[in-house]
Amino acid sequence: DIQMTQSPSSLSASVGDRVTITCRASQSISSYLNWYQQKPGKAPKLLIYAASSLQSGVPSRFSGSGSGTDFTLTISSLQPEDFATYYCQQSYITLFTFGPGTKVDIK
Amino acid sequence: EVQLVESGGGLVKPGGSLRLSCAASGFTFSNAWMNWVRQAPGKGLEWVGRIKSKTDGGTTDYAAPVKGRFTISRDDSKNTLYLQMNSLKTEDTAVYYCTTAGQYYDTSGYRHWGQGTLVTVSS
């Protein structure tokens, strides 16, 4: 199975900050990497697919990059509604494992 | 509008069984690969398993912790996905989500999620 790690596990930031979250795969997954946002008590929401493609309806302040084993999710200017937990997921090989998550909260 | 509505969660004793359902609408269910993802209280997301469309073979895949105990099936005539859970353990306690990429390839991320149904395994 492919193992996914994320860093940091949590971070505190202010509205307007640029935030970067890193995801690493235990082996190359090409660009088969997705990012989700989850708020408490809600289902996850797809933000980015195929490493860098923005899902329809997602604000352009979210962007993704990377290929192979190392990926990043960037929020260019953090907004109040962005405080949430973010998960990466590899979709290269079944099982489509998720990373452990990064919680973004208010500084 | 795509809708996925899970049902069937509840309290069950260790060793017991439960069947979850996911009623789908707003897309061509028979063409979609369907998945179950779970989330233990206060924990992260865990991929449970998947069933392909019948045209793609209808085969299933499972995560190691549930293989041999859980069975995913589908009834395309009812637009419904199922998760039969047997020999339940306390560590199976979680919110179970039904999810799909819909009309897109499964590899392009899960665009649609249900609201989740809570399964609690406790004596």
Interface residues (C-beta under 8 A of the other chain):
Chain A: D1 Y32 N34 Y36 Q38 A43 P44 K45 L46 I48 Y49 A50 S53 Q55 Y87 Q89 S91 Y92 T94 L95 F96 T97 F98 G99 P100 G101
Chain B: N35 V37 G44 L45 E46 W47 R50 D61 A63 A64 Y97 T99 D106 T107 S108 G109 Y110 R111 W113 G114 Q115 G116
